[in-house]
Amino acid sequence: MASVEEHGLVSAGQPASHVFPIGSRINEVGRLEVGGCDLVELAETFGTPAYVYAEEDMRARARAYIEAFRSRTERFEVVYASKALPCTAAMRLLAAEGLSCDVASGGELHLALRAGFPPERIYLHGNNKSEAELAQARDSGVGFVVLDSLEDIERLERIAPGQRVLLRVTPGISPSTHAFISTGQVDSKFGFGIDDVPRAIGTIRKLELVGLHAHVGSQIFDLEPYERLAEVLSAIGDYPLLNLGGGLGIAYSYDDRPPSIEDYADALLTGAPEGVKVLCEPGRSIVGNAGVTIYRVGNVKRIPGIRTYVAVDGGMSDNLRPMLYGARYEAEIADRVGGGAVCTIAGKHCESGDILARDVTLDDPRPGDVLVMPATGAYGHAMANNYNAIPRPPVIFCRDGQAREVVRRETLEDLTLRDV
Ligand SMILES: Cc1ncc(COP(=O)(O)O)c(C=O)c1O
């Protein structure tokens, strides 16, 4: 990995690297700031671990998406994939920016409605929606249900005849990304293979089929699969809506150079027939770089000639991605950014695999330091769990130097709340 010095994060007042939230900087006393808030002070105020977001970053990326499409076409919709950060405060903010919402369960639907998304701008996904979820969609007036299986069609016709629907297609396009986050290939639990689509469409009697959907995968840097997508889907038939899913990659490491939102929009619109409305469903690329996680270092274990473990007060309960996908992250000490020796960041869970980052360089880490992991804004809070009965961290929004807690830290009492 490249060092942080190469990315302008080392001297006071310099803009932070593209991995950190927009507007991050090192302040006059040498500490990292996000949304104008000093991360060492935030750790004192709110405790650690904590998810810290720059509100303006999320807004800026939502606007960048809208602008990128608006400048290229009149017919588009940007649909926030709420699974990336299913937090009503974030969803409320993105609803206000004019995004629509993709939900993948009754729970996410509940959050989207709470956050104020107009129901007609909500898209319900799921490869195995329950009857209760379909009824919830009907009762709340959800705009679109994305059909995923023949059983889905049968159930929805029974529960919500007349519902507007899209049909999810696995287009046989597999981008180069981790197998678990690649969903567009034929061997997938999601949607209908191209060959099965005509039969599936033929079974629809009581639903209004308005479009097709495909999501080829996640954390994608190579835009080529997107260039083929609209064409592949429109060859199936003429429908007014083409929802081309999410998946645009983001920078996790200092070396990562993801494509721009503008180039992504260009790729998606390639091959889209005249008059068709193109939808995209970004999740990670809206909230991923907007958030960092702050931890407190508890101990530093040096095994000479082998490795230095820096143990923090969180781990796989607040960020499952390294264990799930082998995802890589950077890390810094909040008040000594840049340089130092190679370290491994260990979580506090009872698993040897509870390693948050390998081969990061830290400047002389010591117990008590605040350690910052950037680019944890997507699928961190979303996948948080209570392994080892560790209460889940709070979500803090920062803006113009003001910090507010939008999700509180779980308490020990919360851990027994559901006991009967
Ligand atoms: C159907 C669908 N749309 C959108 C997304 C969002 O993907 P990303 O967060 O990579 O943009 C996903 C992610 O799994 C998805 O399954």
The ligand as an SDF file (V2000), in Angstrom:
LIG
                    3D

 16 16  0  0  0  0  0  0  0  0999 V2000
  -30.0420   -5.1880   -5.6840 C   0  0  0  0  0  0  0  0  0  0  0  0
  -28.9530   -4.3550   -5.1500 C   0  0  0  0  0  0  0  0  0  0  0  0
  -28.9140   -3.0550   -5.4650 N   0  0  0  0  0  0  0  0  0  0  0  0
  -27.9550   -2.2440   -4.9820 C   0  0  0  0  0  0  0  0  0  0  0  0
  -26.9560   -2.7170   -4.1570 C   0  0  0  0  0  0  0  0  0  0  0  0
  -25.9280   -1.7630   -3.6370 C   0  0  0  0  0  0  0  0  0  0  0  0
  -24.6620   -2.0760   -4.0120 O   0  0  0  0  0  0  0  0  0  0  0  0
  -23.4550   -1.0840   -3.6640 P   0  0  0  0  0  0  0  0  0  0  0  0
  -23.5370   -0.7870   -2.2210 O   0  0  0  0  0  0  0  0  0  0  0  0
  -22.2510   -1.8360   -4.0250 O   0  0  0  0  0  0  0  0  0  0  0  0
  -23.6580    0.1490   -4.5020 O   0  0  0  0  0  0  0  0  0  0  0  0
  -26.9360   -4.0740   -3.8150 C   0  0  0  0  0  0  0  0  0  0  0  0
  -25.8750   -4.6070   -2.9400 C   0  0  0  0  0  0  0  0  0  0  0  0
  -25.7860   -5.7210   -2.5750 O   0  0  0  0  0  0  0  0  0  0  0  0
  -27.9660   -4.9180   -4.3260 C   0  0  0  0  0  0  0  0  0  0  0  0
  -27.9990   -6.2120   -4.0170 O   0  0  0  0  0  0  0  0  0  0  0  0
  1  2  1  0
  2  3  1  0
  2 15  2  0
  3  4  2  0
  4  5  1  0
  5  6  1  0
  5 12  2  0
  6  7  1  0
  7  8  1  0
  8  9  2  0
  8 10  1  0
  8 11  1  0
 12 13  1  0
 12 15  1  0
 13 14  2  0
 15 16  1  0
M  END
$$$$
